[in-house]
Amino acid sequence: MSKFQSNVVKALLDKDFAFRRLHAKHEMLDEKVQAVHEGDSPMDELALEQMKKEKLFLKDEMARKIFDFETRHMIA
């Protein structure tokens, strides 16, 4: 992530409740996936794949919000 995109994410985290919620959920799922991969948390493959899909969906939603923010602020 570029420094510019990092600033956009910070602005969205500060001003957009929905983005904050998406980001928090994504971070929580990321921690759970990491724990499974590190062997700290057992989980069956189907549940793990479902969690990864949800995490990817959240990432896509955040990317849309970042794009919309950049477009509204005429930043590309």
QUIBELJO-V731043 format. One record per helix or strand. SS is the DSSP state (2 for helix, 1 for strand). FROM is the first residue (numbers start at 1). TO is the last residue. If there is no record, write none. Layout:
ss/from/to
SS/FROM/TO
SS/FROM/TO
//
This chain:
ss/from/to
2/3/15
2/17/37
2/45/72
//
